Amino acid sequence: MAASVKITPEALEQAGRLDEPIYSRIQKAIERLENWPKVSGVKALRGGLAGHFRIRTGDFRVQFRLEGQAVIVEKIGHRDGFYED
């Protein structure tokens, strides 16, 4: 069964600021999340972000969390400063 992927308004706004080639790569990474939990390259985050995960494509990251069968994409951005908030 495929997971449903939901994207927060903040993540949609962040994605909208990306250049087209990077946006396409991010879109493909998010589509891969529909196969949760059979997704390669996912890393569980630690510390203050425990319970969250990230998948990367090049220098860009997609941060997400799980809610039941849903994958909630929370943040999209460049790795520089990505984990600071």
N, C-alpha and C positions, 0 to 999 in steps of 0.2 A: 504494500500500500504506500502510495506517495504521500509525503508530508505536504501540508499546505504552507506556502511561504507568504508571509505578510511583511510589508515594508512600512516602517513608521514614516510619518510626514517629514521628520528631520532627515532621515536617510534618503528619501526621495529628493529633497532639496539639495543635499550634498551630492547625489548622483547627477543631478541636473547641471551642476557646475563643472563637471568633468569634460575633457575633450572627447570627441567622438570615438577614437580608437580605444581609449581607456574605458569609456562608458560601455562599449561593446564587450570588452573583457569582463568587466564587473557584472554585466547582465548575464553572461555565460556562467560565471561563478555562482550567482544567485540561483540560476536555473538548476545547477548541480545540487543545490540544497534540497530540492524536491525529492531527492533519493535518500534523504536522511533516514537511518544513520549510516548508510553505505556511501559515505562521501570521503574521498581521500583528501589529505592535506589540511584537515581541520585540526586546530589546536585549541585545547581547553585553556582558558585564561586563569590566572591566579591572583592572589591578593585581593584588592578591592573589587576586582572584576571576576572573582570566582563565580561559577555558574554561567558564565558567558563563554562564547567560543569565537574564533576568528578563522576565516579562510583568506588566503592571499592570492593575488595575481600580480606578479611583478612587484613593484614598490607600493602597491595599493592593498588595502585591507577592507574586509567586510566583517563587521562584528555582529553577532546574533546571539539570541538566547532561545530556549525551548519553552513552550507552554503547551503541555499535553502533546498532541500530534502536530502542533503548529511550530514553524520556525519563524521567529520574529527578527527581521533585519533591523538593527538599531542605528548603525553608524557605518558610513562609507568614507574612506579618505586615504590620503598618502600616509605612509608609515611614519614620517617625521612628525612627532607630536601626537600621533594617533591615540596613544593610550593615556594621554594626559587629559584631565577634565576637572 
